[in-house]
Amino acid sequence: MRQSPLKRHYMQDSEQNIPNSDNDLSHLMQERHLKDDIIESIHDGVIVFNPDFSVQVINPQARALLNFFNDPDHFFDDLTLFKNKKATLTFKLKDWLQQISRRVAKHPKEFFVWQRIDFDQPLKPLLFSAKPIVDENHQITSILLMIYDRRLQADADEKKRILNAALNSFDGQFITNDKGYITQPNMAFSAYTGLMREELSSMSILAWMQKQLTLKTTEEQVLRALLEDGRWSGEVEVHPNADTTFYAVLSLSMITDNHRNIECYVGTLQDITDIKQAQAEVEYLAFYDELTGLANRRLLLEHLEHTLLHHMRHRTYSALMFLDLDRFKNTNDTFGHTAGDELLKTTAYRLKEHLRAEDTIARLGGDEFVILTHMDAPSLELATQHALTLSNKIMDALCEDYIIMDQTLKNSVSIGVCCFPLHQHETPEELIGFADMAMYESKKLGRNRVHFYDQTLSESIQNRHALERSLNNAVIEEEFELFFQPQFNLNEELVSAEALIRWKHPTLGLISPSEFIPIAEDGRQILKIGQYVIRESFLKAKEWHEKYGLKNLSINISPIQFHETSFVAGLRSLQEETGVSPELITLEVTEGILISEMELALRKMAALEEMGYKFSIDDFGTGYSSLSYFQKLPIRELKIDKSFVFRIPASQEDIAIIDTILNLAKSKQLQIVAEGVETREQVDFFKNTQASVRDKLLIQGFHFSKPLDASAFEERFFHA
């Protein structure tokens, strides 16, 4: 029969002390076998060392735990042990046993170690317990080492630490018993709910939910999910008391054994109030205007889409109104953007005051507002009538004085209206575009009025877009040409001329400046066109002065061009390029240039006057005629707008306006140019004005000549 290592060891030991009788030998053998069986049957590892630390006994469990199956003579060499789980501090077992053997203690010494068996496997946790064995003379006869497997305990400890960390987190955590009663709430859960452990211990999950939660689902669906899936999670409202509500995500898990017996429930309550508020703010910014609190374009389009479908389905009608504040930019430029923002907020408030709650008021940006009315009118005619009444009501409200930053501001509004549905295929974007077209038409007609959309507006816009495309592709030097209109004194002698741009379109023919200049200003093509006008005018002014003695040529300057930061430098560069004398040039600007950014305009005009240029105010009397700028700006000339000249001498009102302008020019020693003179009666009217201003008065118009190209102008006025 094969003998175990332990039995062989004891047999060898017994041979050294052979008893005197067979009975004694038998008794000793039985005792040795019994010890052997006991050691081998122990579930933990057992190693007995001799006093010199050689292995005396090692049971199979110790070999298995240490993964040691080699010769015991190399026992310590083949072990890789660490003091920590990260395997950064080594543990020397032999050194530790030597320390223990030096001081014999009554109780075993213990040490928790980690063994590395393979780099691909986790370290194994072991507990070593060692004690020296001594005889009656207190001499060490052996050292006993017990080895305990602590993997299960280490796993349990780690899970406990994780659970404790979870229960100590900022999220509310709780564990119930198998009946669902909350037995282990953490501090955060008690803080969120206002319920202490004692109160919660008598409360089931369901009772707590009924007491403090508002669910987005039913309790039955929660219970069904727990029974079927073992877990449920959802957004809830938590009401700790009557005055407090916060938002959270509640997660529940049902823990069962292998036989589906419920052991406990685990719950987590995560506060998401900040997230909900952030989401609400994002949603607000996505659908509402931050300054005024009105709907933005996105929300307007959604409402308009639903409204359009409603009216198509029920064959009813409503109206879309596009509002734009008149001269809002002037308010911004004069009083600052803070005042402009206050004006916009006050406008929004007045609109909400005069409209119903079901109407949608939106701000598209800048000073543009859109109103979507909900009329359900049975006919397009009735919708139009209601829209007109409402538009007039809105105009009255918005034209009242505004008190902004202790300033009294006056304002007006231009309104475009599109009643809809017009046909079966228009989109919300198209309807807004139609109302926008109508609004621009109201501005063209003089502002502060209402205009309704019709099909001809679409055709007009299409024509405008065609001109825009043509402008973008136009070759300035080939398609544009300067024309000139003479200016005469009251003796009907040629004194000056005005340069005027004309566009000779390759297919559309000659296009009036009144058609393409506004488009060119909107698209900023006016910068290239303006540079062309100035260069050609400089060349012609120099040529005509040298050949014919003409002393002045007037050039119109676009506001877009004037407000360019490089305007003065660009003018100086063209002057050097052409060699023109600035004294031969009058720069015609509108009052709008002077009102918008007056300080900047003052610096530019002062610099140009110092260079020798003269300034004329074109279309005087048609804009914001604030006389304060006469005291600041270097103005040499006023041009009476042709709208005042057109009805004289029949119109006494226009005569009074012209007399006022003449008296103003006289007091400031300014030259006057009356443009738009078309009849002999108008010429005679100006010849009969007061003598003190006659030598300062020039007349210009079709009565003398329409604008001519350079060759025709020379032929008629210089070669006649």
ChimeraX attribute file (.defattr): number of C-alpha atoms within 10 A of each C-alpha:
attribute: neighborCount
match mode: 1-to-1
recipient: residues
	/A:1	3
	/A:2	6
	/A:3	9
	/A:4	12
	/A:5	14
	/A:6	19
	/A:7	18
	/A:8	13
	/A:9	15
	/A:10	18
	/A:11	16
	/A:12	10
	/A:13	12
	/A:14	15
	/A:15	10
	/A:16	8
	/A:17	9
	/A:18	12
	/A:19	14
	/A:20	8
	/A:21	8
	/A:22	10
	/A:23	10
	/A:24	12
	/A:25	16
	/A:26	12
	/A:27	12
	/A:28	17
	/A:29	16
	/A:30	12
	/A:31	13
	/A:32	19
	/A:33	16
	/A:34	13
	/A:35	15
	/A:36	20
	/A:37	14
	/A:38	10
	/A:39	20
	/A:40	19
	/A:41	12
	/A:42	13
	/A:43	14
	/A:44	17
	/A:45	22
	/A:46	23
	/A:47	20
	/A:48	21
	/A:49	20
	/A:50	16
	/A:51	17
	/A:52	10
	/A:53	17
	/A:54	16
	/A:55	19
	/A:56	16
	/A:57	18
	/A:58	19
	/A:59	21
	/A:60	21
	/A:61	21
	/A:62	23
	/A:63	15
	/A:64	12
	/A:65	17
	/A:66	21
	/A:67	15
	/A:68	16
	/A:69	12
	/A:70	10
	/A:71	9
	/A:72	15
	/A:73	10
	/A:74	12
	/A:75	15
	/A:76	14
	/A:77	9
	/A:78	14
	/A:79	17
	/A:80	17
	/A:81	22
	/A:82	22
	/A:83	17
	/A:84	16
	/A:85	15
	/A:86	10
	/A:87	16
	/A:88	9
	/A:89	12
	/A:90	14
	/A:91	20
	/A:92	14
	/A:93	16
	/A:94	13
	/A:95	10
	/A:96	13
	/A:97	19
	/A:98	15
	/A:99	10
	/A:100	17
	/A:101	19
	/A:102	10
	/A:103	10
	/A:104	16
	/A:105	12
	/A:106	8
	/A:107	10
	/A:108	15
	/A:109	15
	/A:110	14
	/A:111	13
	/A:112	16
	/A:113	21
	/A:114	23
	/A:115	23
	/A:116	19
	/A:117	16
	/A:118	9
	/A:119	7
	/A:120	7
	/A:121	8
	/A:122	13
	/A:123	20
	/A:124	19
	/A:125	24
	/A:126	20
	/A:127	16
	/A:128	17
	/A:129	17
	/A:130	23
	/A:131	22
	/A:132	27
	/A:133	19
	/A:134	13
	/A:135	9
	/A:136	6
	/A:137	6
	/A:138	9
	/A:139	12
	/A:140	16
	/A:141	13
	/A:142	21
	/A:143	24
	/A:144	19
	/A:145	22
	/A:146	17
	/A:147	22
	/A:148	19
	/A:149	19
	/A:150	16
	/A:151	14
	/A:152	10
	/A:153	11
	/A:154	14
	/A:155	12
	/A:156	12
	/A:157	12
	/A:158	12
	/A:159	12
	/A:160	12
	/A:161	12
	/A:162	12
	/A:163	13
	/A:164	12
	/A:165	11
	/A:166	16
	/A:167	21
	/A:168	16
	/A:169	14
	/A:170	17
	/A:171	18
	/A:172	24
	/A:173	24
	/A:174	25
	/A:175	21
	/A:176	22
	/A:177	16
	/A:178	15
	/A:179	12
	/A:180	20
	/A:181	21
	/A:182	25
	/A:183	19
	/A:184	17
	/A:185	24
	/A:186	21
	/A:187	19
	/A:188	19
	/A:189	25
	/A:190	17
	/A:191	13
	/A:192	18
	/A:193	18
	/A:194	12
	/A:195	16
	/A:196	14
	/A:197	16
	/A:198	11
	/A:199	12
	/A:200	21
	/A:201	17
	/A:202	12
	/A:203	18
	/A:204	17
	/A:205	20
	/A:206	14
	/A:207	14
	/A:208	16
	/A:209	15
	/A:210	12
	/A:211	14
	/A:212	17
	/A:213	21
	/A:214	16
	/A:215	16
	/A:216	10
	/A:217	11
	/A:218	9
	/A:219	13
	/A:220	9
	/A:221	11
	/A:222	17
	/A:223	16
	/A:224	13
	/A:225	17
	/A:226	18
	/A:227	14
	/A:228	9
	/A:229	11
	/A:230	15
	/A:231	19
	/A:232	19
	/A:233	16
	/A:234	13
	/A:235	18
	/A:236	22
	/A:237	19
	/A:238	23
	/A:239	18
	/A:240	17
	/A:241	11
	/A:242	7
	/A:243	6
	/A:244	8
	/A:245	15
	/A:246	16
	/A:247	21
	/A:248	23
	/A:249	16
	/A:250	21
	/A:251	16
	/A:252	22
	/A:253	19
	/A:254	22
	/A:255	16
	/A:256	14
	/A:257	9
	/A:258	6
	/A:259	6
	/A:260	10
	/A:261	11
	/A:262	15
	/A:263	14
	/A:264	19
	/A:265	23
	/A:266	20
	/A:267	22
	/A:268	21
	/A:269	24
	/A:270	20
	/A:271	21
	/A:272	16
	/A:273	15
	/A:274	12
	/A:275	12
	/A:276	14
	/A:277	12
	/A:278	12
	/A:279	12
	/A:280	12
	/A:281	13
	/A:282	12
	/A:283	11
	/A:284	15
	/A:285	14
	/A:286	15
	/A:287	19
	/A:288	22
	/A:289	18
	/A:290	13
	/A:291	13
	/A:292	18
	/A:293	17
	/A:294	22
	/A:295	25
	/A:296	23
	/A:297	21
	/A:298	14
	/A:299	18
	/A:300	24
	/A:301	19
	/A:302	13
	/A:303	16
	/A:304	21
	/A:305	14
	/A:306	11
	/A:307	21
	/A:308	21
	/A:309	13
	/A:310	14
	/A:311	19
	/A:312	15
	/A:313	9
	/A:314	10
	/A:315	14
	/A:316	18
	/A:317	26
	/A:318	25
	/A:319	25
	/A:320	23
	/A:321	29
	/A:322	29
	/A:323	26
	/A:324	23
	/A:325	22
	/A:326	17
	/A:327	13
	/A:328	17
	/A:329	16
	/A:330	16
	/A:331	20
	/A:332	17
	/A:333	15
	/A:334	14
	/A:335	15
	/A:336	12
	/A:337	13
	/A:338	12
	/A:339	19
	/A:340	21
	/A:341	18
	/A:342	17
	/A:343	23
	/A:344	21
	/A:345	16
	/A:346	17
	/A:347	20
	/A:348	20
	/A:349	14
	/A:350	14
	/A:351	19
	/A:352	15
	/A:353	12
	/A:354	12
	/A:355	16
	/A:356	12
	/A:357	9
	/A:358	10
	/A:359	14
	/A:360	20
	/A:361	24
	/A:362	26
	/A:363	25
	/A:364	18
	/A:365	11
	/A:366	13
	/A:367	19
	/A:368	17
	/A:369	24
	/A:370	25
	/A:371	20
	/A:372	21
	/A:373	24
	/A:374	17
	/A:375	17
	/A:376	17
	/A:377	18
	/A:378	14
	/A:379	13
	/A:380	18
	/A:381	12
	/A:382	16
	/A:383	23
	/A:384	20
	/A:385	12
	/A:386	16
	/A:387	23
	/A:388	18
	/A:389	11
	/A:390	16
	/A:391	21
	/A:392	14
	/A:393	14
	/A:394	19
	/A:395	20
	/A:396	12
	/A:397	17
	/A:398	20
	/A:399	16
	/A:400	12
	/A:401	13
	/A:402	17
	/A:403	14
	/A:404	16
	/A:405	12
	/A:406	7
	/A:407	11
	/A:408	9
	/A:409	16
	/A:410	12
	/A:411	17
	/A:412	20
	/A:413	25
	/A:414	26
	/A:415	31
	/A:416	27
	/A:417	30
	/A:418	27
	/A:419	23
	/A:420	21
	/A:421	21
	/A:422	13
	/A:423	7
	/A:424	9
	/A:425	8
	/A:426	12
	/A:427	14
	/A:428	18
	/A:429	13
	/A:430	11
	/A:431	24
	/A:432	23
	/A:433	16
	/A:434	25
	/A:435	26
	/A:436	24
	/A:437	23
	/A:438	27
	/A:439	28
	/A:440	19
	/A:441	22
	/A:442	22
	/A:443	19
	/A:444	10
	/A:445	13
	/A:446	10
	/A:447	20
	/A:448	17
	/A:449	18
	/A:450	24
	/A:451	24
	/A:452	21
	/A:453	20
	/A:454	16
	/A:455	8
	/A:456	9
	/A:457	16
	/A:458	15
	/A:459	11
	/A:460	13
	/A:461	13
	/A:462	12
	/A:463	12
	/A:464	15
	/A:465	13
	/A:466	11
	/A:467	20
	/A:468	18
	/A:469	11
	/A:470	13
	/A:471	21
	/A:472	13
	/A:473	9
	/A:474	18
	/A:475	11
	/A:476	17
	/A:477	10
	/A:478	11
	/A:479	15
	/A:480	19
	/A:481	17
	/A:482	19
	/A:483	20
	/A:484	24
	/A:485	22
	/A:486	24
	/A:487	26
	/A:488	19
	/A:489	18
	/A:490	18
	/A:491	10
	/A:492	12
	/A:493	11
	/A:494	17
	/A:495	16
	/A:496	21
	/A:497	23
	/A:498	22
	/A:499	24
	/A:500	19
	/A:501	22
	/A:502	19
	/A:503	21
	/A:504	16
	/A:505	16
	/A:506	11
	/A:507	6
	/A:508	9
	/A:509	10
	/A:510	13
	/A:511	15
	/A:512	12
	/A:513	14
	/A:514	8
	/A:515	11
	/A:516	17
	/A:517	19
	/A:518	13
	/A:519	18
	/A:520	20
	/A:521	16
	/A:522	11
	/A:523	13
	/A:524	15
	/A:525	19
	/A:526	22
	/A:527	18
	/A:528	12
	/A:529	21
	/A:530	19
	/A:531	18
	/A:532	18
	/A:533	21
	/A:534	20
	/A:535	18
	/A:536	17
	/A:537	24
	/A:538	23
	/A:539	16
	/A:540	18
	/A:541	26
	/A:542	23
	/A:543	14
	/A:544	16
	/A:545	16
	/A:546	11
	/A:547	10
	/A:548	13
	/A:549	13
	/A:550	18
	/A:551	17
	/A:552	21
	/A:553	26
	/A:554	23
	/A:555	23
	/A:556	20
	/A:557	19
	/A:558	19
	/A:559	17
	/A:560	17
	/A:561	19
	/A:562	18
	/A:563	16
	/A:564	11
	/A:565	11
	/A:566	11
	/A:567	16
	/A:568	15
	/A:569	11
	/A:570	13
	/A:571	16
	/A:572	14
	/A:573	13
	/A:574	17
	/A:575	17
	/A:576	11
	/A:577	12
	/A:578	16
	/A:579	12
	/A:580	20
	/A:581	16
	/A:582	22
	/A:583	14
	/A:584	19
	/A:585	24
	/A:586	22
	/A:587	22
	/A:588	21
	/A:589	21
	/A:590	19
	/A:591	20
	/A:592	15
	/A:593	18
	/A:594	20
	/A:595	19
	/A:596	18
	/A:597	15
	/A:598	17
	/A:599	13
	/A:600	14
	/A:601	17
	/A:602	16
	/A:603	12
	/A:604	18
	/A:605	22
	/A:606	16
	/A:607	13
	/A:608	20
	/A:609	17
	/A:610	12
	/A:611	13
	/A:612	14
	/A:613	19
	/A:614	22
	/A:615	21
	/A:616	25
	/A:617	24
	/A:618	21
	/A:619	20
	/A:620	20
	/A:621	19
	/A:622	13
	/A:623	11
	/A:624	12
	/A:625	12
	/A:626	11
	/A:627	9
	/A:628	8
	/A:629	15
	/A:630	12
	/A:631	9
	/A:632	12
	/A:633	19
	/A:634	18
	/A:635	22
	/A:636	18
	/A:637	24
	/A:638	24
	/A:639	23
	/A:640	24
	/A:641	19
	/A:642	17
	/A:643	14
	/A:644	22
	/A:645	22
	/A:646	17
	/A:647	14
	/A:648	18
	/A:649	16
	/A:650	11
	/A:651	12
	/A:652	11
	/A:653	13
	/A:654	17
	/A:655	17
	/A:656	12
	/A:657	14
	/A:658	20
	/A:659	14
	/A:660	12
	/A:661	18
	/A:662	24
	/A:663	15
	/A:664	15
	/A:665	19
	/A:666	16
	/A:667	10
	/A:668	14
	/A:669	14
	/A:670	19
	/A:671	20
	/A:672	24
	/A:673	22
	/A:674	24
	/A:675	22
	/A:676	20
	/A:677	21
	/A:678	19
	/A:679	15
	/A:680	10
	/A:681	13
	/A:682	21
	/A:683	20
	/A:684	12
	/A:685	14
	/A:686	20
	/A:687	16
	/A:688	11
	/A:689	13
	/A:690	11
	/A:691	9
	/A:692	11
	/A:693	18
	/A:694	19
	/A:695	12
	/A:696	18
	/A:697	24
	/A:698	24
	/A:699	27
	/A:700	25
	/A:701	20
	/A:702	14
	/A:703	14
	/A:704	18
	/A:705	16
	/A:706	15
	/A:707	21
	/A:708	17
	/A:709	16
	/A:710	15
	/A:711	10
	/A:712	14
	/A:713	19
	/A:714	15
	/A:715	10
	/A:716	11
	/A:717	11
	/A:718	14
	/A:719	9
	/A:720	6
